[in-house]
Amino acid sequence: MPTLHWLTRDEDIGTASRAPYRLLEEAPELSAGEAAADNMLIQGDNLEALKALLPFYAGRVKCVYIDPPYNTRSAFAHYDDNLEHAKWLAMMWPRLELLRDLLADDGSIWVSIDDNESHYLKVVMDEVFGRDNFIANFVWQKKYTRANDATFVSDNHDHIICFAKDRERASFRGIQRDEKQNKAYRNPDNDFRGPWKSTPLHAKSGTEKNRYPYTFSNGFTWIPPVGTYHRFSRETLYELDRTGQLWFGTKGDATPSRKSYLSQVKQTVVPVTVWLHDEFGSNHDAKNENRAVLPNAYFDTPKPEKLLGRILEIATDPGDLVLDSFLGSGTTAAVAHKMGRRWIGIEMGEHAVTHCAPRLAKVIEGEQGGISGAVGWKGGGGFRFHRLGPPAFDAEGRIRPDVAFPVLAAHVWFAETGRPWTAPAEPTPFLGAHEGRGYALLYNGVLRDRSAGGGNVLTRRTLAAVRAAARGFDGPMVVYAARSAFRDATLKAEGLTFRQTPYDVTARA
């Protein structure tokens, strides 16, 4: 497969593995609504924030939407959009890698971009996600007026490039039929089967054997036009005629057609790739939405809620997890919240505090802008505000000794299995089993014994506690502890592999 090369490519493709695992520290004073809500608003560099999420959310995100800097050689209010081309690619590559790892197997990623980098982005995503997993390039009409002061042409559209994590497993939804699509269905003859529309009885494919005159029960004889053929067999025509599913016009002498009933039509339709402003909103609409919620907020190119609503309608179900690591004005999180999806939003700038958090707090309060009326939004839910804390590992890649048990447990589990770890309500030293092997962690007094020779040491007593927590699992087990009181022969006889904390806990690349 062709690949894209730029000056610092060799170094840039290793950036994600070198990024530190940082801790996430909640700022309760900036959180809002229900304290137990799953939704997260994170302030900090999105590369490090994505790395911090891996041990907990790898493979769990159903939909990623991002609206990264477009590299348009102009300055934007809240971030520098004047990155040199190689630097832009260096920024995007590691973030796309981490987003791929966070996506569920049936998930998808949607990236807004314009013509400056869209073609390069497609080639990079071909490499990161696999060319076979490309779904579509959607074209969104962001402006509906002509810019007559443009140098060559008026730029009125953006691209939204969509890839699946795995095209064979991708889970996409049809979109609900709207009144415009149903308008063609009427019922002029009061058919008891309900509204219908006419569809032809002839088709372009067939043979001369399928071109013959047919006489209906009302005496009308009809033959398909030259170059076309009967769409249905004689038996089917007879049955349609007998059951009143044919239409001959109001006077009964028009070319016959079949009635196709609205009740028999699928209530969802396949999305198209051209999204016009009258249905999906424009940048102008998005600015008005932002000002209505936060009068002093200004974003140069926000996205309208209807646009994000369509993406989430296609890519997710209620309860699914949505992630936006370039949260900007907060639209993705606001729409996900109103549509009953869980969400994680990451924003580096101070407007995570001054704009995103207040906007999302107003969503919780039940603000009625954007898609609120269409989805029946009345308010509720909540989110937790986090900032990036110190690295979980020191300069040598060893775990810091003051890290809490759930954080280390998540890192140990992810390092061993490549899967996210779900913390139980009450922590136990047994973390779980994966592919026939168990994993345990004796750390930070999980057994309520912090003494030097106590709960953080692998002994007969602590092993018995691990076995009890494992609830019948009797396979081989990896145990992390401060030290082991067992000899190598005993470890082998017990089916144990001992790994010492903090020295044997290293950051997973």
BELCOR-V955725 format. One record per backbone hydrogen bond with DSSP energy under -1.0 kcal/mol. CO is the residue of the C=O (numbers start at 1). NH is the residue of the N-H. Records with the same first field share a line. If there is no record, write none. Layout:
CO: NH ; NH
This chain:
6: 9
8: 12
9: 13
11: 14
12: 15
14: 18
15: 19
21: 392
23: 389
25: 387
27: 30
32: 383
34: 37
39: 384
40: 345
41: 386
42: 347
43: 388
45: 49
46: 50
47: 51
48: 52
49: 53
50: 54
53: 56 ; 57
54: 58
55: 421
57: 60
61: 104
62: 108
63: 323
64: 110
66: 112
79: 76
81: 73
84: 88
85: 89
86: 90
87: 91
88: 92
89: 93
92: 96
93: 97
94: 98
95: 99
96: 100
97: 101
98: 102
99: 103
101: 59
102: 61
104: 107
106: 171
107: 165
108: 64
109: 163
110: 66
111: 161
113: 159
114: 117 ; 118
117: 121
118: 122
119: 123
120: 124
121: 125
122: 126
123: 127
124: 128
125: 129
126: 130
130: 133
131: 134
133: 164
136: 162
138: 160
139: 275
140: 142 ; 158
142: 283
146: 148
147: 150
156: 143
158: 140
159: 113
160: 138
161: 111
162: 135 ; 136
163: 109
166: 169 ; 170
175: 269
178: 182
182: 185
186: 196
187: 190
191: 194
195: 262
196: 186
197: 260
199: 258
201: 231
203: 229
207: 210
208: 211
210: 230
214: 222
216: 219
220: 216
222: 214
225: 228
229: 203
233: 237
234: 238
235: 239
236: 240
237: 241
238: 242
239: 243
240: 245
241: 244
245: 259
247: 257
248: 254
257: 247
258: 199
260: 197
261: 264
262: 265
267: 177
269: 175
273: 139
275: 141
276: 279 ; 280
277: 281
282: 286
283: 287
284: 288
285: 289
286: 290
287: 291
288: 292
289: 293
290: 294
294: 297
304: 308
305: 309
306: 310
307: 311
308: 312
309: 313
310: 314
311: 315
312: 316
314: 173
317: 320
320: 342
321: 62 ; 63
322: 344
323: 65
324: 346
327: 330
330: 334
331: 335
332: 336
333: 337
334: 338
335: 339
336: 341
337: 340
340: 319
342: 322
343: 40
344: 324
345: 42
346: 327
347: 44
349: 352
350: 353 ; 354
351: 355 ; 356
352: 357
355: 359
356: 360
357: 361
358: 362
359: 363
360: 364
361: 365
362: 367
363: 366
364: 380
369: 372
371: 375
372: 377
381: 34
383: 32
384: 41
385: 27
386: 43
387: 25
390: 23
392: 400
394: 397
398: 394
400: 403
404: 408
405: 409
406: 410
407: 411
408: 412
409: 413
410: 414
411: 415
412: 416
413: 417
414: 418
429: 441
432: 439
434: 437
437: 434
438: 478
439: 431 ; 432
440: 480
443: 446
445: 448
451: 454
454: 457
456: 482
458: 485
459: 463
460: 464
461: 465
462: 466
463: 467
464: 468
465: 469
466: 470
476: 438
477: 497
478: 440
479: 499
480: 442
481: 501
483: 458
487: 491
488: 492
489: 493
490: 494
491: 496
495: 477
497: 479
499: 481
500: 504
502: 399
